[in-house]
Amino acid sequence: MFEALKERFENVLASLKGKGKLTAEDVGVALREVRRALLEADVNYKVVKDLVEAIKARATGASVLNSITPGQQVAAIMYEELITIMGRDPAPITISPKPPTVFMMVGLQGAGKTTAAVKLARRMSKSHKPLVVACDLRRPAAVEQLRVLAEKAGVAFFGPEPGESDPLAVAKKSLPYAEDHLCDLILLDTAGRLQLDDDLMAELEAMKRDIPPYEILLVVDSMTGQEAVEVSRVFNERLGLSGVILTKMDGDARGGPALATKAAAGVPVKLVGTGERIEDLEVFDAKRMASRIMGMGDMMGLMEKLERSTTEFDAERVAESLKKNRFTMDDLLLHLQQLKKLGPLDKVLEMLPMPGASKALKGANLDVSRLKYSEAIIQSMTKKERRNPEIIKGSRRRRIAQGSGTSVQMVNQVLAQYDQMKTVMKSIGKMNPKSFKMAGALKNLFK
């Protein structure tokens, strides 16, 4: 997500920070590159124009150009203006003071609406009892897809009777069902189309009229680029949206909709889908998103990921190891297991505040599934060997390789990885955010 845009921005800012004094011409050259990068990221051209003009007006002021650190000030201005166009404050999901709260999930076919409905239900299940309702009776297998996902997420499901074809009737029947089963939150998974049409809008308008939703959330595929802004605008004009959920932000999305939806369509982005897992749904925070784009990382987001994937016992073990400056093979095994829970490693590394880390990891095969070999090797060691890896010599290495179904070479790699991670943990214990050893060590885990 934003990888190309982030690299371009890093290059622009590096060129500015490398100058002791800036001129209006220097700023102009840099902003032309910024404009080009934003357009290539599929940001709406009107939004690009407004953003670049706002940056230019502030960056060419005398107070900036005559400053001791003009490059840093321009970077700060870019960061602030990015936040402004994306929406300065997060737009939270709201709950009706009088249950049940009804959410209407709308969008075009293929945007990931059904999956987003279940992800949101799972997210809200921490404090509510959600019910997902299958109102998409046109797409083949849509009802069964929702049923399977709901069961996987552990949330309640309501669908049509065999042969029933009226989505509005299904939606109405879900209200007494929710009351009988003490569900205080209803998510209506409505039908979509391959493109906008009047039949779709008429159906959604009828549902809105008969079952007034507290939130109408448009689910948009972030890979559709500028079309996402137009889709948001039309849905908002016809239905009055309360927010947008952007899906597939973990793919090859260039980030245009995330940057432009609020400014161009007047609808806030509330949530973003960042992966295929049920848990991969995050609150959209403009400040954190701007930090990622500017190469400043997102430590808050990373901490949230760690909190979701780490048990209290695991956290205590890590804290104890850091406190005693001790790192064993058991600790390495724990970290490998936590890495697998965090999802794609390249997405995790985007959240680290280490400019240039993406370049350091470029070309690495960051496939988390390869960690299973390292796990097998560590689990084939004795307790004594895990506590004191330095005793693992030739014969022990051959035994471990045979027991784990790997090779002596792979055992040697894991031992080398252990040595690197031991050094990294010392750096983390000293809280040295400028260290690039973390990126290098993580890359070596996948050799």
MOLINHU-V344722 format. One line per field, one symbol per residue. ss: DSSP state (a for helix, b for strand, c for the rest). Layout:
ss: ???
This chain:
ss: ccaaaaaaaaaaaaaaaccccccaaaaaaaaaaaaaaaaaccccaaaaaaaaaaaaaaaccaaaaccccaaaaaaaaaaaaaaaaaccccccccccccccbbbbbbccccccaaaaaaaaaaaacccccbbbbbbccccccaaaaaaaaaaaaccbbbccccccccaaaaaaaaaaaaaaccccbbbbbbcccccccaaaaaaaaaaaaaccccbbbbbbbaaaccaaaaaaaaaaaaacccbbbbbccccccccaaaaaaaaaacccbbbbbcccccccbbbccaaaaaaaacccccaaaaaaaaaaaccaaaaaaaaaaaaaccccaaaaaaaaaaaaaaccaaaaacccccccaaaacccccccaaaaaaaaaaaacccaaaaacaaaccaaaaaaaaaaacccaaaaaaaaaaaaaaaaaaaaaacccccccaaaaaaaaccc
